Structures are given as C-alpha cells and as structure tokens.
Amino acid sequence: MATTVELTPSRMDPVARRRWSSSRLSDGQFASLLTLPVIVALLAIVGYPTAYSLWTSFHRIDLIFKRNEYVGLRNYQEALTSPALAHALQITIYYTALVSIFALVIAVGGALILNEKFRGRGFVMALVILPWAVSLYATAIVWKYLYSAEWGMFNAVLLKLNLIDRPINFLSETLAVPAVAIAHAWQIAPLGMYFVLATLQVIPEDLYKAAKVDRLNTFERFRHVVFPYIKAPLLIVMVLVTVEAARAFDVIFFMTGGGPGDVSTTLTWEVYRVFYKNNQYGQGAALGWLLVILTTIITTAYFLLLFWRRKQRPDSATAADLTVSET
C-alpha cells in the first residue's frame, strides 16, 4: 500500500523552501489586506462627505437655479459676525458645561456605590448600563413625558408631597437647557461610571487601611486615596462627554426644538436651521466646521492637561501612597 508523504517547509529542498516562503504574506501585508476594505469604506462614507462639506463652506449654492459660486471665506465671515452664532455659542458652552457636570457627578457617585459589596450588585450593574444602550431619541421622548406639566411623573410626585401647589413647566424658557442637560447626562453617564468603576477596583486595599489608621474621613479618603487614581480616567470621560454634549442634536430636536423661542438653540441646532430651514448651504457648512474647530480646541486642552498631569506624576500609585503617608 502506497503511503503519501506531505511536503512541509522543513522537508522541502532549499530552493523549493525559498519559493514557498516568498509566496507567503508578511504579518504587515496580511494586516493591510484585511484593513483595506475598511479604509475604502471609511473614505467612501466619511472621507467624501467631509471633503464635500469643506468644499461647500467656500461656495454659495443655489439648488433652484443650480449655481455654485465660489465666495472664499465670506461664509465664515458672515457666520462669525452673526448675532445668532454668538447666542448659539453661548448656549452651547452653557449646555456642555451642565451636561459635563451632571454626568461627572452621576458617574463618580454611581461608581462609588457600585464599588461596594451588597446584595443584588450584579443586577444593579446590569441595570445601570441600560440608559447608555438607549438611543437619544428614546431618551428625549421618555424625559419629555417625565417633564410634562399635565401627566409627568416629576410634577405628580411634587404635588403628592405638597412641595408645589401647581405643576412646573420644566421645559420653560428658564429651565429648558438644564432640563435637557439632565436628560442627556442621564443617558451618557453610565459610560463614565464604568470607566471609573474599573479604576476603583484596582486600588490596593492597603491604601484604604492606611487611610483608616490615619483616621481620614470620607471626603479625605476620596481626596487622598481615590482621586489620584481616577483623575486620568475622568479626563478621558470628560473628553467624550464634552464632545457628545457639544454636538448634541437629537435630544434637543425631540425635547425642545431649539425653543422656547431660541433659548435652547445650540450650534448644532443653528447649523440645522441655517442649512435645512434657510437653505443657506454654504453658511451652514461653515457653521459646522466652526463647531468642529471648537470641539477640537476643547478636546486638545483636555489631552494637554491629561499628558501634563502624567508627566508631573508618572506613577499614580506612588503619589497616592505618599499623599496618605504625609497625611
């Protein structure tokens, strides 16, 4: 009975072995081959619209008469001198700051609670992530009903407890921006909560024991033991939250529609109004790129602060130890 001998690279003659090895792809070539379709898809889906938007920002486009006129930086000049832009920028900064503060408080507070051991902790951890899994559209609809003066839960509870004598309009001119910011923070906070929780679980128990020996209170333990560890993740979370809040559109569209009046008109809503309602496509694209520049400046400042902190204190554990021992 004839036996079949499988030719492996080790059993081949040297010439055949060199031909076999030269026909194989290197790891870098194989990785490039796998990522090539993704790169092509990104260029088609992201690259082309981005380039076209930049091209549009330098033109005045009339779709009715099908005319494109190159105007240079005139769209940017008109956008920067527009009173509506100044108002939208002010509201955007106010809204972004509120969302960042609310999300930070919810994330840190929730992470500190989930870091403790209690019955049902696993179920609570699974439940906490649900807001992040819900779309902004669903978040806006749910919170709009919660804020409703006619059948909203918040007004019902406040009236039942006799804390108010008449329903509150949470989406009024004075409360619209904070109300929407709370809804948005509720949706995005679980992401930061899990970032902080993952960091809390790697803090050595010896630091907590040393803090108890030194008789530090709760605030001092958080300041000297917990905060040195979580400040870097918090900066990363703040970058994500700031970008999401600055470009928020869905939650504002479905909850307030930029109103009442223009009290909740952010830059994204102003871009939508100019581009789609006023059909000023060039100026709308210019506003969009100004928003990109604003978010880039903010995120760059965050990262510079993050890397500066790491350069100052490269070892957070050592810093925490020194702080506790000094205290």
Secondary structure, DSSP 8 states (H G I E B T S, - for coil): --------TTTS-HHHHHHHHHTS--HHHHHHHHHHHHHHHHIIIIIHHHHHHHHHTTEEEETTTTEEEE-TTHHHHHHHT-HHHHHHHHHHHHHHHHHHHHHHHHHHHHHHHHTS--TTHHHHHHHHTHHHHS-HHHHHHHHHHHH-TTT-HHHHHHHHTTS-SS---TTSTTTHHHHHHHHHHHHHHHHHHHHHHHHHTTS-HHHHHHHHHTT--HHHHIIIIIHHHHHHHHHHHHHHHHHHHHT--HHHHHHTTT-STTTT--HHHHHHIIIIIS--HHHHHHHHHHHHHHHHHHHHHHHHHHHHHHHH-S-HHHHHHHHHHH-
